[in-house]
Amino acid sequence: MTEERQDKKDHILEIAEKLFADLGYDGASTRHISQAAGVNMAMLNYYFGGKEGLYLSIFQKHVTQQKIKLENLNNEEISSIEKLEKCIDDYADKMMSNCAFQKIIYREMSLSQRSELNKKIISLISLNALEVKRIISEGIKNGSFNQDADADMLVASLFGTKSYIINAAEMSSLLMGYDVTNPSVIETVVKPRLKNHIKKMFRAYLINNNENN
């Protein structure tokens, strides 16, 4: 694919992501997306094969990018706690800088009816959760972390804290005393606070009784 075509494809994905976040899968029509992106329907269908392909491509793009980062991190010759804290930093930066995609994820994960598309999406999202679990599990295995640590619950804590801040923004803002949807506040207050909290919580749980950190 030429650079020009890739740029056009990325532009369509960016516009579609915002509309899917605001309107939901059913509410965002391909006609609406093509108009907002300044392309015709034929081009959209050529690149993505329709609405479902476009929607799935958004997940594939984000998940693939993050999975490569996590795989590279897992292969670095650093300690388990360093890997985990780098993972937390990268995760917080990415998640808090792209609230639109996080809203889409939350909507998909909260659906009670599981379509084939939804199942594909959940499978994609799970790939990165498994890479985070791998970091924790290897730390337990090599003795860096407490042997009775629950890797699954730690992954849930990481994802759950982020989901609360982003998807319950009004409640989070009332609790914290500032607007957690304000980009400036996110960058200067929310992200540093989130990183510090998760790191301290994980350290206390994983190495509180373990001299090898």
Backbone as ProteinMPNN parsed JSONL, in Angstrom:
{"seq_chain_A": "MTEERQDKKDHILEIAEKLFADLGYDGASTRHISQAAGVNMAMLNYYFGGKEGLYLSIFQKHVTQQKIKLENLNNEEISSIEKLEKCIDDYADKMMSNCAFQKIIYREMSLSQRSELNKKIISLISLNALEVKRIISEGIKNGSFNQDADADMLVASLFGTKSYIINAAEMSSLLMGYDVTNPSVIETVVKPRLKNHIKKMFRAYLINNNENN", "coords_chain_A": {"N_chain_A": [[0.843, -1.196, 0.0], [0.601, 2.213, -0.878], [2.115, 5.212, 0.519], [0.401, 7.394, 0.466], [-2.125, 6.179, 0.228], [-2.157, 4.761, 2.633], [-2.142, 6.851, 4.475], [-4.635, 7.968, 3.927], [-6.291, 5.87, 4.645], [-5.703, 5.685, 7.385], [-6.707, 8.147, 8.161], [-9.462, 7.841, 7.741], [-9.97, 5.846, 9.64], [-9.406, 7.251, 11.996], [-11.406, 9.237, 12.042], [-13.687, 7.604, 12.049], [-13.372, 6.28, 14.476], [-13.832, 8.293, 16.397], [-16.513, 8.879, 15.845], [-17.78, 6.413, 16.312], [-17.281, 6.231, 19.033], [-18.767, 8.368, 20.023], [-21.375, 7.927, 19.039], [-21.91, 5.21, 19.068], [-21.89, 1.798, 17.797], [-24.181, 1.116, 16.264], [-25.308, 3.622, 15.876], [-23.533, 5.13, 14.33], [-23.352, 5.543, 11.048], [-22.058, 4.229, 7.933], [-22.28, 6.02, 5.874], [-22.419, 8.45, 7.185], [-19.881, 8.435, 8.345], [-18.202, 8.379, 6.066], [-18.815, 10.845, 4.917], [-17.957, 12.612, 6.934], [-15.265, 12.045, 6.901], [-14.577, 12.891, 4.432], [-14.549, 11.291, 2.145], [-15.662, 9.038, -0.465], [-18.287, 6.544, -0.433], [-17.543, 4.277, -1.831], [-14.747, 4.22, -1.644], [-14.405, 3.849, 1.116], [-15.585, 1.328, 1.464], [-13.874, -0.116, -0.15], [-11.427, -0.075, 1.206], [-12.119, -1.208, 3.69], [-14.235, -2.99, 3.473], [-16.782, -2.539, 4.394], [-18.984, -1.612, 7.161], [-18.61, -3.306, 9.44], [-16.047, -4.331, 8.991], [-14.58, -1.98, 9.085], [-14.988, -1.149, 11.734], [-13.825, -3.281, 13.149], [-11.218, -2.976, 12.266], [-10.336, -0.735, 13.611], [-9.947, -1.68, 16.209], [-8.027, -3.661, 15.671], [-5.863, -2.111, 14.849], [-5.142, -0.555, 17.167], [-4.756, -2.577, 19.119], [-2.771, -4.197, 17.975], [-0.568, -2.425, 17.797], [-0.092, -1.932, 20.54], [0.404, -4.522, 21.445], [2.79, -5.224, 20.191], [4.536, -3.454, 21.485], [4.347, -4.441, 24.114], [5.298, -7.057, 23.8], [7.936, -6.549, 23.017], [8.791, -5.284, 25.341], [8.582, -7.403, 27.156], [10.706, -8.897, 26.307], [12.924, -7.479, 27.025], [16.026, -7.086, 28.821], [15.647, -6.574, 31.718], [14.629, -6.027, 35.164], [11.766, -7.695, 36.649], [10.013, -5.969, 38.02], [10.724, -3.542, 36.916], [9.946, -3.936, 34.268], [7.173, -4.154, 34.663], [6.516, -1.628, 35.691], [7.26, 0.04, 33.578], [5.416, -0.86, 31.77], [3.05, 0.003, 33.017], [3.399, 2.795, 32.88], [3.407, 3.223, 30.064], [0.917, 2.206, 29.422], [-0.858, 3.894, 30.841], [-0.274, 6.345, 29.614], [-1.086, 5.859, 26.963], [-3.8, 5.023, 27.222], [-5.101, 7.134, 28.611], [-4.734, 9.155, 26.86], [-6.279, 8.602, 24.747], [-9.239, 8.624, 24.956], [-11.527, 8.189, 23.48], [-11.285, 5.697, 22.149], [-11.188, 4.08, 24.393], [-13.763, 4.361, 25.393], [-15.187, 3.033, 23.423], [-14.21, 0.432, 23.765], [-15.145, -0.099, 26.379], [-17.906, -0.046, 25.947], [-18.226, -2.272, 24.282], [-17.357, -4.347, 25.954], [-19.266, -4.326, 27.893], [-21.58, -5.264, 26.794], [-24.424, -7.351, 26.828], [-25.414, -9.165, 25.035], [-23.707, -11.265, 22.882], [-22.316, -10.871, 19.897], [-20.888, -12.229, 16.833], [-18.999, -10.426, 15.909], [-18.472, -8.975, 18.242], [-17.312, -10.989, 19.786], [-14.958, -11.427, 18.39], [-13.698, -9.011, 18.854], [-13.378, -8.977, 21.672], [-11.602, -11.102, 21.878], [-9.366, -9.991, 20.612], [-8.746, -7.807, 22.325], [-8.084, -9.212, 24.609], [-5.591, -10.23, 24.064], [-3.587, -8.347, 24.724], [-4.03, -8.065, 27.437], [-3.209, -10.545, 28.274], [-0.482, -10.375, 27.747], [0.332, -8.536, 29.666], [-0.281, -10.001, 31.935], [1.589, -11.983, 31.58], [4.026, -10.696, 32.191], [3.704, -10.288, 34.953], [3.328, -12.931, 35.839], [5.777, -14.12, 35.165], [7.438, -12.726, 36.875], [6.573, -13.701, 39.317], [7.278, -16.362, 38.999], [10.101, -16.216, 38.756], [10.808, -15.407, 41.249], [10.855, -12.724, 41.919], [8.502, -11.509, 42.645], [5.904, -11.854, 45.144], [4.974, -15.162, 45.911], [2.331, -15.906, 46.244], [0.851, -14.124, 44.853], [-1.854, -12.851, 42.886], [-2.102, -12.905, 39.641], [-4.121, -12.586, 37.727], [-6.082, -11.013, 39.025], [-4.634, -8.703, 39.439], [-4.26, -7.757, 36.845], [-6.918, -7.227, 36.265], [-7.337, -5.164, 38.108], [-5.689, -3.153, 37.084], [-6.85, -2.607, 34.531], [-9.428, -2.053, 35.388], [-9.275, 0.241, 37.057], [-8.546, 2.234, 35.268], [-10.803, 2.133, 33.571], [-12.822, 3.031, 35.268], [-12.13, 5.742, 35.725], [-12.243, 6.842, 33.132], [-14.73, 6.017, 31.986], [-16.607, 6.53, 33.896], [-16.653, 9.273, 34.147], [-17.947, 11.607, 35.115], [-18.602, 10.967, 37.768], [-16.029, 10.39, 38.692], [-14.858, 12.894, 38.438], [-16.298, 14.383, 40.352], [-15.515, 13.033, 42.655], [-12.713, 13.388, 42.676], [-12.393, 16.103, 42.481], [-11.781, 17.669, 40.293], [-12.01, 18.26, 36.728], [-11.917, 15.416, 34.99], [-11.983, 15.016, 32.308], [-10.814, 17.071, 31.04], [-8.273, 17.944, 28.845], [-5.829, 19.193, 29.628], [-5.826, 18.808, 32.377], [-5.846, 16.032, 32.452], [-3.288, 15.467, 31.435], [-1.486, 16.791, 33.197], [-2.297, 16.161, 35.783], [-4.07, 13.835, 36.135], [-2.886, 11.584, 34.727], [-0.18, 11.424, 35.889], [-0.951, 10.961, 38.559], [-2.442, 8.596, 38.353], [-0.484, 6.772, 37.404], [1.334, 6.793, 39.571], [-0.298, 5.835, 41.643], [-1.056, 3.208, 40.757], [1.468, 1.979, 40.501], [2.443, 2.094, 43.169], [0.487, 0.575, 44.478], [0.744, -1.925, 43.194], [3.423, -2.534, 43.803], [3.326, -2.707, 46.624], [1.689, -4.912, 46.918], [2.999, -6.913, 45.478], [5.751, -7.045, 46.205], [5.99, -6.506, 48.884], [6.632, -8.194, 51.027], [8.986, -9.219, 50.167], [12.326, -9.336, 49.69], [13.795, -9.283, 47.371], [13.695, -7.204, 44.826]], "CA_chain_A": [[0.0, 0.0, 0.0], [1.382, 3.425, -0.957], [2.031, 6.073, 1.703], [-0.805, 8.213, 0.341], [-3.282, 5.343, 0.544], [-2.122, 4.45, 4.06], [-2.565, 8.069, 5.171], [-6.085, 8.092, 3.746], [-6.9, 4.817, 5.457], [-5.562, 6.086, 8.782], [-7.619, 9.276, 8.37], [-10.813, 7.277, 7.862], [-10.019, 5.162, 10.932], [-9.436, 8.264, 13.054], [-12.748, 9.833, 12.049], [-14.635, 6.558, 12.441], [-13.196, 6.01, 15.905], [-14.513, 9.353, 17.137], [-17.957, 8.756, 15.661], [-18.223, 5.211, 17.015], [-17.24, 6.541, 20.462], [-19.855, 9.302, 20.341], [-22.699, 7.467, 18.606], [-22.065, 3.769, 19.163], [-21.773, 1.071, 16.531], [-25.427, 1.222, 15.501], [-25.616, 5.009, 15.571], [-22.605, 5.706, 13.35], [-23.514, 4.889, 9.743], [-20.915, 4.378, 7.029], [-22.498, 7.248, 5.107], [-22.018, 9.542, 8.076], [-18.422, 8.363, 8.488], [-17.57, 8.754, 4.799], [-18.991, 12.287, 4.764], [-17.097, 13.287, 7.905], [-13.877, 11.809, 6.501], [-14.372, 13.503, 3.128], [-14.312, 10.262, 1.132], [-16.909, 8.439, -0.921], [-18.597, 5.23, 0.118], [-16.79, 3.256, -2.565], [-13.401, 4.151, -1.068], [-14.514, 3.249, 2.451], [-15.829, -0.108, 1.29], [-12.681, -0.712, -0.766], [-10.412, -0.252, 2.24], [-12.534, -1.951, 4.887], [-15.261, -3.984, 3.177], [-18.054, -2.224, 5.045], [-18.994, -1.085, 8.528], [-18.028, -4.255, 10.393], [-14.608, -4.365, 8.749], [-14.041, -0.708, 9.57], [-15.028, -1.198, 13.201], [-12.822, -4.247, 13.59], [-9.899, -2.436, 11.935], [-9.959, 0.191, 14.685], [-9.409, -2.512, 17.292], [-6.801, -4.307, 15.21], [-4.805, -1.102, 14.825], [-4.701, -0.234, 18.523], [-4.291, -3.77, 19.819], [-1.505, -4.623, 17.371], [0.469, -1.483, 18.227], [0.206, -2.153, 21.948], [0.939, -5.875, 21.614], [4.202, -5.175, 19.788], [5.248, -2.795, 22.577], [4.399, -5.344, 25.264], [6.186, -8.172, 23.463], [9.301, -6.02, 23.087], [9.083, -5.065, 26.757], [8.777, -8.708, 27.777], [12.002, -9.43, 25.87], [14.014, -6.643, 27.531], [16.817, -7.663, 29.907], [15.503, -5.746, 32.911], [13.934, -6.756, 36.222], [10.316, -7.847, 36.489], [9.313, -4.77, 38.486], [10.982, -2.497, 35.917], [9.05, -4.237, 33.149], [5.807, -3.866, 35.053], [6.334, -0.184, 35.837], [7.282, 0.597, 32.228], [4.116, -1.231, 31.211], [2.062, 0.901, 33.617], [3.613, 4.123, 32.294], [2.97, 3.22, 28.67], [-0.529, 1.958, 29.42], [-1.542, 5.117, 31.281], [-0.099, 7.354, 28.567], [-1.899, 5.518, 25.796], [-5.221, 4.95, 27.536], [-5.641, 8.428, 29.004], [-4.612, 10.066, 25.723], [-7.228, 8.174, 23.716], [-10.462, 8.261, 25.672], [-12.547, 7.74, 22.525], [-11.14, 4.252, 21.968], [-11.534, 3.434, 25.652], [-15.228, 4.331, 25.476], [-15.629, 1.962, 22.523], [-13.887, -0.827, 24.439], [-16.07, -0.274, 27.509], [-19.227, -0.359, 25.402], [-18.195, -3.649, 23.797], [-17.189, -5.288, 27.065], [-20.464, -4.304, 28.743], [-22.726, -5.82, 26.081], [-24.916, -8.629, 27.354], [-25.557, -10.05, 23.88], [-22.413, -11.418, 22.24], [-22.338, -11.168, 18.466], [-19.609, -12.747, 16.347], [-18.08, -9.291, 15.879], [-18.088, -8.704, 19.619], [-16.406, -12.062, 20.228], [-13.657, -11.156, 17.761], [-13.128, -7.844, 19.533], [-12.95, -9.415, 23.0], [-10.403, -11.92, 21.676], [-8.269, -9.074, 20.316], [-8.411, -7.062, 23.539], [-7.496, -10.147, 25.565], [-4.186, -10.484, 23.732], [-2.731, -7.442, 25.493], [-4.192, -8.405, 28.849], [-2.378, -11.73, 28.496], [0.918, -9.952, 27.773], [0.549, -7.94, 30.99], [-0.275, -11.139, 32.861], [2.857, -12.689, 31.384], [5.041, -9.975, 32.957], [3.488, -10.569, 36.369], [3.534, -14.363, 36.073], [7.212, -14.409, 35.105], [8.006, -12.193, 38.105], [6.25, -14.677, 40.371], [8.052, -17.574, 38.72], [11.538, -16.039, 39.002], [11.019, -15.046, 42.647], [10.86, -11.275, 42.136], [7.225, -11.142, 43.259], [5.372, -12.81, 46.109], [4.508, -16.382, 45.267], [0.876, -16.05, 46.348], [0.214, -13.019, 44.122], [-2.887, -13.248, 41.922], [-1.839, -12.142, 38.411], [-5.387, -12.261, 37.065], [-6.728, -9.905, 39.718], [-3.833, -7.506, 39.214], [-4.618, -7.268, 35.507], [-8.262, -6.653, 36.404], [-7.19, -3.902, 38.834], [-5.108, -2.182, 36.154], [-7.863, -2.237, 33.547], [-10.613, -1.536, 36.065], [-9.037, 1.608, 37.534], [-8.625, 3.082, 34.069], [-12.19, 2.169, 33.096], [-13.607, 3.876, 36.175], [-11.812, 7.15, 35.504], [-12.664, 7.273, 31.798], [-16.12, 5.727, 31.659], [-17.463, 7.141, 34.921], [-15.932, 10.548, 34.252], [-18.665, 12.57, 35.956], [-18.415, 10.548, 39.157], [-14.612, 10.548, 39.005], [-14.596, 14.325, 38.593], [-16.84, 14.782, 41.651], [-14.696, 12.409, 43.692], [-11.355, 13.925, 42.694], [-12.423, 17.548, 42.631], [-11.405, 18.36, 39.063], [-12.598, 17.691, 35.525], [-11.002, 14.394, 34.467], [-12.067, 14.987, 30.849], [-10.055, 18.214, 30.545], [-6.967, 17.457, 28.355], [-4.737, 19.736, 30.432], [-5.891, 18.129, 33.675], [-5.432, 14.649, 32.193], [-1.838, 15.414, 31.225], [-0.695, 17.286, 34.328], [-2.755, 15.656, 37.081], [-4.648, 12.491, 36.152], [-1.915, 10.555, 34.342], [0.83, 11.205, 36.935], [-1.579, 10.39, 39.752], [-2.794, 7.211, 38.03], [0.756, 5.99, 37.362], [1.863, 6.683, 40.927], [-1.188, 4.972, 42.424], [-0.948, 1.815, 40.31], [2.801, 1.467, 40.844], [2.515, 1.872, 44.617], [-0.413, -0.529, 44.811], [1.335, -3.166, 42.71], [4.637, -2.804, 44.58], [2.943, -3.133, 47.969], [1.104, -6.243, 46.833], [3.899, -7.893, 44.864], [7.081, -7.187, 46.815], [5.949, -5.991, 50.243], [7.322, -9.136, 51.916], [10.005, -9.877, 49.356], [13.517, -8.486, 49.644], [14.313, -9.263, 45.996], [12.847, -6.362, 43.978]], "C_chain_A": [[0.877, 1.244, 0.0], [1.184, 4.27, 0.291], [0.758, 6.917, 1.669], [-2.052, 7.426, 0.703], [-3.334, 5.016, 2.037], [-2.574, 5.652, 4.878], [-4.079, 8.244, 5.092], [-6.818, 7.065, 4.611], [-6.848, 5.181, 6.938], [-6.511, 7.236, 9.118], [-9.053, 8.788, 8.561], [-10.972, 6.592, 9.226], [-10.13, 6.156, 12.083], [-10.82, 8.89, 13.174], [-13.778, 8.82, 12.544], [-14.567, 6.276, 13.935], [-13.94, 7.038, 16.753], [-16.032, 9.208, 17.051], [-18.512, 7.516, 16.363], [-18.242, 5.463, 18.529], [-18.426, 7.409, 20.864], [-21.243, 8.702, 20.112], [-22.943, 5.977, 18.803], [-22.0, 3.119, 17.801], [-23.024, 1.246, 15.669], [-25.71, 2.659, 15.062], [-24.74, 5.646, 14.51], [-22.721, 4.945, 12.026], [-22.273, 5.109, 8.886], [-21.06, 5.642, 6.184], [-22.055, 8.469, 5.915], [-20.496, 9.595, 8.188], [-17.722, 8.829, 7.219], [-17.68, 10.258, 4.564], [-18.05, 13.053, 5.693], [-15.621, 13.166, 7.527], [-13.548, 12.425, 5.148], [-14.011, 12.506, 2.047], [-15.654, 9.709, 0.679], [-17.079, 7.035, -0.349], [-17.789, 4.124, -0.546], [-15.392, 3.092, -1.99], [-13.427, 3.487, 0.298], [-14.699, 1.739, 2.354], [-14.622, -0.822, 0.695], [-11.633, -1.024, 0.297], [-10.831, -1.234, 3.326], [-13.635, -2.986, 4.642], [-16.587, -3.734, 3.863], [-17.877, -1.815, 6.492], [-18.308, -2.022, 9.53], [-16.518, -4.312, 10.238], [-13.922, -3.11, 9.246], [-13.937, -0.711, 11.087], [-13.938, -2.117, 13.74], [-11.415, -3.721, 13.343], [-9.404, -1.453, 12.993], [-9.328, -0.586, 15.837], [-8.088, -3.156, 16.884], [-5.621, -3.349, 15.235], [-4.259, -0.849, 16.226], [-4.101, -1.44, 19.23], [-2.94, -4.222, 19.281], [-0.352, -3.726, 17.813], [0.885, -1.743, 19.666], [0.824, -3.522, 22.184], [2.421, -5.927, 21.246], [5.042, -4.54, 20.892], [5.418, -3.73, 23.77], [5.325, -6.53, 25.01], [7.642, -7.736, 23.533], [9.725, -5.796, 24.536], [9.364, -6.381, 27.464], [10.131, -9.308, 27.439], [13.19, -8.604, 26.35], [14.711, -7.32, 28.708], [16.804, -6.706, 31.108], [14.702, -6.537, 33.94], [12.43, -6.789, 35.978], [9.569, -6.599, 36.926], [9.546, -3.607, 37.523], [10.085, -2.692, 34.698], [7.622, -3.806, 33.474], [5.563, -2.359, 35.145], [6.426, 0.528, 34.485], [5.961, 0.312, 31.525], [3.026, -0.295, 31.724], [2.179, 2.301, 33.027], [3.056, 4.2, 30.878], [1.456, 3.071, 28.577], [-1.294, 3.224, 29.787], [-1.446, 6.204, 30.219], [-1.041, 7.095, 27.4], [-3.386, 5.594, 26.102], [-5.823, 6.322, 27.84], [-5.542, 9.453, 27.877], [-5.592, 9.712, 24.613], [-8.515, 7.683, 24.363], [-11.551, 7.751, 24.736], [-12.484, 6.227, 22.355], [-11.514, 3.505, 23.238], [-13.046, 3.353, 25.859], [-15.792, 3.218, 24.592], [-15.386, 0.604, 23.175], [-14.895, -1.11, 25.554], [-17.451, -0.678, 27.025], [-19.28, -1.817, 24.943], [-18.137, -4.651, 24.943], [-18.425, -5.356, 27.946], [-21.702, -4.867, 28.064], [-23.131, -7.16, 26.668], [-25.094, -9.653, 26.229], [-24.251, -10.094, 23.108], [-22.568, -11.818, 20.777], [-20.987, -11.735, 18.061], [-18.569, -11.637, 16.294], [-17.579, -8.986, 17.283], [-17.097, -9.739, 20.142], [-15.012, -11.862, 19.642], [-12.945, -10.021, 18.49], [-12.599, -8.222, 20.913], [-11.681, -10.252, 22.9], [-9.183, -11.051, 21.407], [-7.801, -8.354, 21.577], [-7.673, -7.957, 24.536], [-6.02, -10.413, 25.306], [-3.248, -9.62, 24.569], [-2.84, -7.691, 26.988], [-3.312, -9.611, 29.196], [-0.897, -11.391, 28.528], [1.266, -9.304, 29.111], [0.612, -9.046, 32.044], [1.042, -11.901, 32.775], [3.985, -12.024, 32.178], [4.931, -10.32, 34.438], [3.796, -12.03, 36.693], [5.01, -14.736, 36.05], [7.922, -13.871, 36.345], [7.746, -13.105, 39.293], [7.134, -15.911, 40.22], [9.523, -17.409, 39.068], [11.846, -15.544, 40.417], [11.069, -13.562, 42.935], [9.613, -10.81, 42.87], [6.781, -12.227, 44.23], [4.72, -13.993, 45.402], [2.993, -16.56, 45.308], [0.128, -14.915, 45.637], [-0.757, -13.554, 43.072], [-2.75, -12.371, 40.672], [-3.129, -11.715, 37.732], [-6.062, -11.054, 37.7], [-5.945, -8.605, 39.566], [-4.13, -6.901, 37.841], [-5.989, -6.6, 35.554], [-8.205, -5.296, 37.113], [-6.656, -2.808, 37.925], [-6.152, -1.677, 35.172], [-9.069, -1.575, 34.212], [-10.451, -0.106, 36.551], [-9.147, 2.592, 36.38], [-10.062, 3.23, 33.604], [-13.054, 3.067, 33.968], [-13.377, 5.35, 35.885], [-12.373, 7.649, 34.186], [-14.167, 7.139, 31.604], [-17.113, 6.167, 32.726], [-16.884, 8.52, 35.226], [-16.621, 11.546, 35.176], [-18.484, 12.244, 37.431], [-16.965, 10.732, 39.592], [-14.275, 12.003, 39.255], [-15.096, 14.841, 39.939], [-15.973, 14.25, 42.793], [-13.343, 13.098, 43.827], [-11.292, 15.45, 42.804], [-11.92, 18.334, 41.441], [-11.945, 17.588, 37.87], [-11.632, 16.698, 34.874], [-11.097, 14.239, 32.946], [-11.301, 16.155, 30.217], [-8.656, 17.753, 30.123], [-5.788, 17.937, 29.184], [-4.666, 19.044, 31.792], [-5.443, 16.671, 33.528], [-3.916, 14.547, 32.156], [-1.048, 15.76, 32.479], [-1.069, 16.684, 35.684], [-3.151, 14.178, 37.041], [-3.616, 11.415, 35.823], [-0.824, 10.347, 35.393], [0.253, 10.548, 38.184], [-1.932, 8.92, 39.534], [-1.557, 6.323, 38.044], [1.286, 5.75, 38.769], [1.026, 5.726, 41.768], [-1.017, 3.5, 42.043], [0.403, 1.216, 40.692], [2.92, 1.163, 42.329], [1.672, 0.68, 45.037], [0.201, -1.865, 44.406], [2.588, -3.531, 43.499], [4.283, -3.345, 45.967], [2.421, -4.563, 47.963], [2.121, -7.293, 46.392], [5.208, -8.098, 45.612], [7.133, -6.685, 48.253], [6.72, -6.869, 51.228], [8.461, -9.855, 51.209], [11.191, -8.945, 49.198], [14.077, -8.359, 48.235], [13.363, -8.466, 45.106], [13.575, -5.86, 42.769]], "O_chain_A": [[1.81, 1.331, 0.798], [0.22, 4.083, 1.034], [0.115, 7.132, 2.696], [-2.933, 7.932, 1.398], [-4.408, 4.993, 2.637], [-3.301, 5.5, 5.86], [-4.721, 8.622, 6.071], [-7.839, 7.37, 5.227], [-7.829, 5.008, 7.66], [-7.055, 7.297, 10.221], [-9.767, 9.267, 9.442], [-12.0, 6.75, 9.885], [-10.87, 5.921, 13.038], [-11.343, 9.053, 14.277], [-14.638, 9.148, 13.361], [-15.593, 6.059, 14.579], [-14.605, 6.677, 17.724], [-16.744, 9.387, 18.038], [-19.596, 7.566, 16.945], [-19.124, 4.962, 19.227], [-19.019, 7.206, 21.923], [-22.167, 8.937, 20.89], [-24.086, 5.529, 18.711], [-22.047, 3.796, 16.773], [-22.919, 1.5, 14.469], [-26.285, 2.883, 13.997], [-25.156, 6.602, 13.855], [-22.234, 3.821, 11.912], [-21.527, 6.066, 9.096], [-20.061, 6.263, 5.822], [-21.411, 9.382, 5.401], [-19.898, 10.67, 8.131], [-16.756, 9.59, 7.286], [-16.741, 10.878, 4.065], [-17.422, 14.028, 5.282], [-14.826, 14.067, 7.796], [-12.383, 12.479, 4.754], [-13.253, 12.827, 1.131], [-16.666, 9.887, 1.357], [-16.131, 6.428, 0.151], [-17.4, 3.152, 0.102], [-14.897, 1.972, -1.859], [-12.57, 2.659, 0.606], [-14.055, 0.973, 3.071], [-14.373, -1.99, 0.994], [-11.028, -2.096, 0.293], [-10.009, -2.001, 3.828], [-13.932, -3.783, 5.533], [-17.435, -4.626, 3.912], [-16.755, -1.689, 6.984], [-17.521, -1.577, 10.365], [-15.788, -4.34, 11.228], [-12.809, -3.169, 9.768], [-12.915, -0.319, 11.651], [-13.219, -1.764, 14.675], [-10.509, -3.994, 14.13], [-8.203, -1.35, 13.242], [-8.294, -0.186, 16.372], [-7.141, -3.19, 17.67], [-4.51, -3.732, 15.601], [-3.05, -0.921, 16.447], [-3.053, -1.333, 19.868], [-2.058, -4.592, 20.056], [0.72, -4.219, 18.163], [2.076, -1.772, 19.977], [1.689, -3.662, 23.048], [3.21, -6.596, 21.914], [6.13, -5.024, 21.204], [6.494, -3.805, 24.363], [6.052, -6.957, 25.907], [8.487, -8.467, 24.049], [10.863, -6.077, 24.915], [10.282, -6.466, 28.279], [10.652, -10.132, 28.19], [14.339, -8.977, 26.113], [14.082, -8.031, 29.491], [17.824, -6.113, 31.457], [14.158, -7.596, 33.625], [11.898, -6.003, 35.194], [8.597, -6.203, 36.283], [8.659, -2.774, 37.335], [9.533, -1.731, 34.162], [6.951, -3.173, 32.659], [4.514, -1.873, 34.721], [5.734, 1.523, 34.271], [5.453, 1.146, 30.775], [2.174, 0.149, 30.955], [1.167, 2.925, 32.708], [2.324, 5.13, 30.538], [0.801, 3.723, 27.764], [-2.264, 3.584, 29.12], [-2.423, 6.905, 29.954], [-1.708, 8.008, 26.912], [-4.151, 6.168, 25.327], [-6.922, 6.637, 27.383], [-6.19, 10.499, 27.928], [-5.716, 10.453, 23.638], [-8.839, 6.496, 24.324], [-12.405, 6.966, 25.148], [-13.511, 5.551, 22.411], [-12.092, 2.42, 23.175], [-13.547, 2.387, 26.434], [-16.753, 2.545, 24.964], [-16.252, -0.271, 23.141], [-15.428, -2.215, 25.659], [-18.094, -1.545, 27.615], [-20.266, -2.513, 25.188], [-18.8, -5.688, 24.9], [-18.617, -6.333, 28.67], [-22.764, -4.943, 28.681], [-22.283, -8.001, 26.968], [-24.944, -10.855, 26.444], [-23.737, -9.046, 22.716], [-22.909, -12.959, 20.464], [-20.045, -11.726, 18.854], [-17.397, -11.864, 16.596], [-16.385, -8.763, 17.483], [-16.155, -9.399, 20.858], [-14.008, -12.098, 20.313], [-11.736, -10.073, 18.713], [-11.492, -7.83, 21.282], [-10.786, -10.13, 23.736], [-8.094, -11.33, 21.908], [-6.604, -8.298, 21.861], [-6.752, -7.511, 25.22], [-5.282, -10.78, 26.22], [-2.232, -10.105, 25.066], [-1.862, -7.545, 27.721], [-2.742, -9.679, 30.285], [-0.13, -12.032, 29.245], [2.365, -9.499, 29.63], [1.461, -9.02, 32.934], [1.545, -12.404, 33.78], [4.811, -12.716, 32.773], [5.932, -10.608, 35.096], [4.443, -12.329, 37.696], [5.447, -15.579, 36.832], [8.886, -14.47, 36.821], [8.599, -13.261, 40.167], [7.667, -16.432, 41.2], [10.142, -18.326, 39.607], [13.004, -15.291, 40.749], [11.301, -13.166, 44.077], [9.653, -9.839, 43.625], [7.224, -13.373, 44.146], [4.003, -13.826, 44.416], [2.434, -17.29, 44.49], [-1.083, -14.765, 45.801], [-0.506, -14.585, 42.449], [-3.225, -11.235, 40.648], [-3.22, -10.601, 37.217], [-6.558, -10.173, 36.997], [-6.533, -7.524, 39.563], [-4.238, -5.683, 37.699], [-6.197, -5.543, 34.959], [-8.946, -4.381, 36.756], [-7.114, -1.667, 37.984], [-6.321, -0.47, 34.998], [-9.658, -0.646, 33.66], [-11.392, 0.684, 36.468], [-9.764, 3.65, 36.505], [-10.496, 4.334, 33.276], [-13.919, 3.782, 33.463], [-14.331, 6.125, 35.808], [-12.919, 8.75, 34.118], [-14.809, 8.063, 31.106], [-18.321, 6.177, 32.489], [-16.658, 8.885, 36.38], [-15.956, 12.252, 35.936], [-18.242, 13.134, 38.246], [-16.693, 11.171, 40.71], [-13.508, 12.325, 40.162], [-14.421, 15.633, 40.596], [-15.735, 14.949, 43.778], [-12.876, 13.361, 44.936], [-10.261, 16.012, 43.175], [-11.657, 19.531, 41.552], [-12.295, 16.413, 37.982], [-10.637, 17.105, 34.274], [-10.38, 13.43, 32.359], [-11.158, 16.217, 28.996], [-7.917, 17.222, 30.952], [-4.847, 17.18, 29.421], [-3.584, 18.734, 32.29], [-4.739, 16.146, 34.39], [-3.329, 13.654, 32.767], [-0.056, 15.103, 32.793], [-0.266, 16.692, 36.618], [-2.636, 13.37, 37.813], [-3.485, 10.438, 36.56], [-0.557, 9.204, 35.764], [0.888, 9.685, 38.791], [-1.743, 8.094, 40.427], [-1.577, 5.24, 38.63], [1.647, 4.625, 39.116], [1.565, 4.908, 42.514], [-0.852, 2.646, 42.915], [0.472, 0.077, 41.152], [3.43, 0.111, 42.715], [2.098, -0.13, 45.86], [0.181, -2.823, 45.179], [2.798, -4.698, 43.829], [4.872, -4.323, 46.426], [2.678, -5.332, 48.89], [2.104, -8.425, 46.875], [5.725, -9.214, 45.649], [8.22, -6.462, 48.785], [7.375, -6.367, 52.141], [8.852, -10.957, 51.595], [11.056, -7.865, 48.622], [14.78, -7.39, 47.947], [12.337, -8.99, 44.674], [12.999, -5.138, 41.956]]}, "name": "protein", "num_of_chains": 1, "seq": "MTEERQDKKDHILEIAEKLFADLGYDGASTRHISQAAGVNMAMLNYYFGGKEGLYLSIFQKHVTQQKIKLENLNNEEISSIEKLEKCIDDYADKMMSNCAFQKIIYREMSLSQRSELNKKIISLISLNALEVKRIISEGIKNGSFNQDADADMLVASLFGTKSYIINAAEMSSLLMGYDVTNPSVIETVVKPRLKNHIKKMFRAYLINNNENN"}
